[in-house]
Every structure is written in C-alpha cells, then in structure tokens.
Amino acid sequence: METSSNGKHDVAGIIAELDERGYCVIPDVISIEKADQARTVLERLLAEEATEGTWRTRTQRVARIAVKDPIFVELMAHPLIHSIWKQYLDEDVICSTWTANTNYPGYNRHGWHPDFPFQRVNQPWPADNVSGQTMWLLDDLTVENGGTGIMPYSHRKGHRPPPEIASQWIEGGEILTGQRGSVMVMSGKTWHTARPNTTDKPRSVLLGMYTRPFYVTQEDMRAQLAELDSPTEVVQQLMGANQWQPGVVSNNY
Ligand SMILES: O=C(O)CCC(=O)C(=O)O
C-alpha cells in the first residue's frame, strides 16, 4: 500500500475508488487552520475583484491564483495531490487550470457538466484518463450551502449529460459534504454541478485540473510560471516548463 508523505492517506485506495466511482473524498489533507489561512487570502481577492456580475449571478471565480499568493502555489503542488495525479495520469502530469469558485447566499442554479476537455471531446469518449479535477474545501460543505452534486459512475458513460436534464437535479446524484481541509478528486469525465446556497454565508472551493503535457491546458499556466520567483522543480513541471510546444518538423536526412 502506497501512503502519502505524512503516511495518513492510502494513495492506491484513493485511486481505486476514483477509478470505480468517478470520484473520491479525502478528509484532512490540510489542517482546518491552513484551510482558513487560504480562505482568508481568497476573501481579500474576492473583495478586490468583485464586479456587478458577481452580485447579479451570486457566484465569483478568481483566476490566476498561482501568481496571487504563495499559499496557492503550495497547495497546487501538494505532495499527496501530486502523487495521486502522477499515478492516475502519469509521471509527467501538469496543471491545466487552478482557480477558486465561490457561491454566495442566493446562488440557485444547477448545471451538470464534465470538466475540460470533455465539454468538447467527440463522443463516445476515449477510455483513457485524460484529466483529473481536484476540489479543495475552504469552507465546510453542507447540503444547505451548496455542496457540489456529483454523479457516481458517470465517468464511464462516455458522453456529456443531455442538455434537457443538465439544469435540474438528476436522480442518483450524490452531494459532496465535508470539513474544510478535505479534498475531492474526480475524473475529468465525471458529471457534477454546483448547487444552490440556501445559507447566509458564502462557500468557497479551489479547483485544480491536471492533465498530460501533450494536451492543451485550459489556462495559460506557463505565463503564470514566468511571473513566479524561484519556483521549485515540481512547480516548474506542474506549470508547464517541460510541456510539449508545437514546432516545425524538419527534414533530418
Ligand atoms: O463550486 C462548485 O461546487 C462546482 C464548480 C464547478 O463545477 C466548476 O467550476 O466546474
């Protein structure tokens, strides 16, 4: 059994559940204090970046978080998460996008979808593991505050949710609840949805998507890497320093 660097987590068991059910919730990846520290940084960014659209839609995305505070670089390269994606995808895994999502009181929509690139991949989808999503809970997630809806086994369906049912709750869906500091890992193919927040407090998660270096990433991670001072080798790898770049095929003979 392979365990994480702190010996607490069974990586093989996590991947077995991810493979079987399409997702796995991992409690206690970071302490509550660390999650609160990350949420405090995020709250500052949310306040700085809120627009009229934030209050109209009751939801806010913070992008390019790797260059906005070192705590986000640390979490992106967390040893447990890195080792999960190295095994599920491959050793050369890179980060495709790294953002925060906050749903405010009054957010009231469903929108079932797979993640990048499966909104666009021809159907039926290929069987191999192309991408994986990581959701960091910065608030305790509950049924009431909009814990994410997830459809177990949907990564095996080979297609997107039909549009006629994508904006309502789908029978068989499960609700992600858990304490802040937990992480949910999910296949990029797994159907999931944000859910209504019926409480009087916002709830925030971080979303880190990982993929292989020969796929196009969702965000320009290399541009963010160029803005970092002294990134570690792991951070350089994850942010695309070794990513395949299109070139000119030459006549070698
Ligand atoms: O915040 C959530 O609960 C889900 C967000 C989500 O599904 C997404 O941004 O793709």
The ligand as a Tripos MOL2 file, in Angstrom:
@<TRIPOS>MOLECULE
LIG
   10     9     1     0     0
SMALL
NO_CHARGES

@<TRIPOS>ATOM
      1 O1        -18.1430   25.0400   -6.9580 O.co2     1 LIG1
      2 C1        -18.7300   24.0090   -7.2370 C.2       1 LIG1
      3 O2        -19.4510   23.4010   -6.4290 O.co2     1 LIG1
      4 C2        -18.5810   23.3770   -8.5880 C.3       1 LIG1
      5 C3        -17.8520   24.2250   -9.5700 C.3       1 LIG1
      6 C4        -17.7400   23.5700  -10.8980 C.2       1 LIG1
      7 O3        -18.3130   22.5610  -11.1700 O.2       1 LIG1
      8 C5        -16.8950   24.1380  -11.9330 C.2       1 LIG1
      9 O4        -16.4290   25.2600  -11.7820 O.co2     1 LIG1
     10 O5        -16.6550   23.4390  -12.9490 O.co2     1 LIG1
@<TRIPOS>BOND
     1     1     2 2
     2     2     3 1
     3     2     4 1
     4     4     5 1
     5     5     6 1
     6     6     7 2
     7     6     8 1
     8     8     9 2
     9     8    10 1
@<TRIPOS>SUBSTRUCTURE
     1 LIG1         1 GROUP 0 **** ****
